[in-house]
Amino acid sequence: MALYLRENLTFTQANIIVEGTGEGKNLYMKGICIQGGVKNANERVYPVSEIEKAVGQLNEQISSGYSVLGEVDHPDDLKVNLDRVSHMIESMWMDGPNGYGKLKILPTPMGQLVKTMLESGVKLGVSSRGSGNVNEANGHVSDFEIVTVDVVAQPSAPNAYPKAIYEGLMNMKYGPAVLEMAKDAGKDNKVQRYLKEEVKRLIKDLKI
């Protein structure tokens, strides 16, 4: 039976590049999504051939018109929850032994939070989510399939930034209204500026 596998990489480990932060432009995160050929923090090894196959399968889905969506933080299963979606994977590719990806931040409530955090200097990492079999003797993964790549806080952080911010917003007097506003922000620059200032204030209050 295939196992639920997830692997975290910090902002630095993933060599994250944030692109398109100018006014009115799309925002992207680009970097390593999964490392091949090395034993990771979970004592697992993903052979390069397994990553190549999984990356190829994901790109086939994308090229066929399938939207591969990712969330803020990991759920406890492989299901993608639409109310937690923050980005879409535009492409994945191999560079040496590693699988790289380009994530487009979406104008969803969670995407707006990620966008504000990135523009405020918060360093977020990424984490692959998929399934596969693990050899108990050597930790090698086989039959690996990538379901998506999620945005996560630095593993060394005492609390997950996105979760803390989401819960903090919900506990604020006008927090739910701010999240509802995020849904309707679209290209309304005035609304986006207000939203950005509210989330910045929350980040400051949370001291994260």
N, C-alpha and C positions, 0 to 999 in steps of 0.2 A: 504494500500500500504506500502510495507516494506521501511524503511528509510536507507540511507547510513550512517553507523556508523563507527567512528574511535576514538580510545582511545590511547593517548600518555602515555608512561612511561619513566621516565628518566633512565639513566644508573644505578643510585642508587636504584630507586624504583623497577626496573626490576631485581636487583641483578645480573647484567650481569657478566658472566665469559667469558673471551676470551681465547680460547684454540688453541694449535698447532701453535705458532708463530715462531717456529724454521725454519731454512732455508730449503726450498723445501717441507714443510709440508702444508697441508690444514689448513685454518684458520676458526674458528667457533666462533659464539656468542651464548651463552646459558643463558636463564633466563626466568623470568616471562613475558609472552606476553599479558595476560589479567587477571585482578583481579576479583574475584567473591564475591558476597555477601556484597559489600560495595559501598556506594555512591561515585562516582568518581568526578573528576573536572568538568565533563560535566553534573553533576547532574543526572547521570544514574546509575542504579543498575543492574548488570548482575547476576541473580540467578545462584548458583553453578550448578544446574541441566541443565541450558541452556548452560553453558560453557562445561560441560561434553559431552553433545550431539554434540555441534559444534566441539569439539576436536576429538571426535570419528569419525565424518563424514570426517574431514580433513585427519585423519590417514587412513581411508578407501581409499581415493583418492591416497594417497602416496603409500600404500601397493599394489594398483592395477596398479602401474607403472606410475601414473600421476605426472608430475613435478609441484610442487607448488612454483612459483617464487615470489620474493619480490623486491621492488624498493628502491631507495634512495628518501626519502621524499614521501609525498602522492600526487597522482594526484587528480583530482576533481571528480572522479567516481570510479567504481569497476574494470575497465579495467586494465590489466597489460600491460605496455608498454615495449616491448623488449629492446628498446634503453636505458631504465632507470634501467634495472634489475641489481642488485648487489649481490643477494644471492638466495639460494634455501632452503626451509624448509625441513630438513631431517626427523624430527619427532616432534610430540607434545604429551604431557601427562599431567595428573592431579597430583598435589601435594597439598593436602589440598584443599582449595577453589579456587586455582589459576590454570590457564592453562599455562604450560611451553612449550618452544620450543627450538630446536637446529637449528641454521641457518648456512649453509655452504656458506662462501664468495666465489664467483665465479671469475674467471680471465677475467671478462668483463671490459670495461672502468670504469663503476661505481663501480664494485667490487674492482678493483685495487685502486681506490681512497679511498674506505672504508678501505681496508687493510692497506694502507699507513697511514691513519689517526689513526687507532687503534694502529699500531705499533709505532706511534709518540706520543701516550699518549692522543689523543683526546677521550673524553668519549661520546660515542653515545648511544642513547636510542632506544627503539623499539615502534612500534605502530601497533595495530591490525586494520585491515580494513575488514568490513563485512556489513551485512544487518540484519535488524530485525524491530520489532515493539516496540514502546515505550509508556507505559502507562503515559499519561500526568499528572495523579493525583499523582503517587508515583515514576515515573521515571524507573519503572521496565521494563526490556527488555524481549521480548518473540520472538519465532520463529527466534532465532539468528543463523546466519551462518557466519563462518569465511571464507573470501576469501583468505586473505594472511596476512603476518606480514611484515611491512616495517621498514627500518632503518631510524631513524630520529635524529636530533640534540637535545640537551637539550632544553626543552620548554622555559627555562629562557634566552636562548641565544638571542641576538638582531637580529641575522641572522642565517638562517639554514646553518650549515657548508657545507654539501654536495652541496647545491645549490650555495653557495658563491664560493666554490672551482671550481665547474663546469663552472660557468660563468666567474670566474677569469681566468681559463685556456683558455677559448675561446677568451678572450681579450688579452692574452699574445701573443707576436710575434710568438713564436713557440708552443703555446698552442694546436691548432688543431692537429699539428704533434705529440705532446705528447699523446693526446687521441687516435690517429690512431695507435701509437706505442703500446698503452695498449692493443689494440685488438690483436696484433701479438706477445705479450710478451711471452705467453706460458711458456715454461720451459727454455727460454733463460735467464740465470742468469745475463748476462751483460746488456741486455735490461731492465730487472726488476730493477737492481741497478740504472740505469740511470733514469728510470721513478720515482723511489722512491725519488731520490734526487731532481728531478724537482718539485714533488708535495710538498716535505718538504719545498723547497724554496718558493713555492706559499703560503703555510700555514703561513710561517713567514712574507711574504710580506703583507698578508691580515690581520695579527695581530688578529687572532681569537683564 
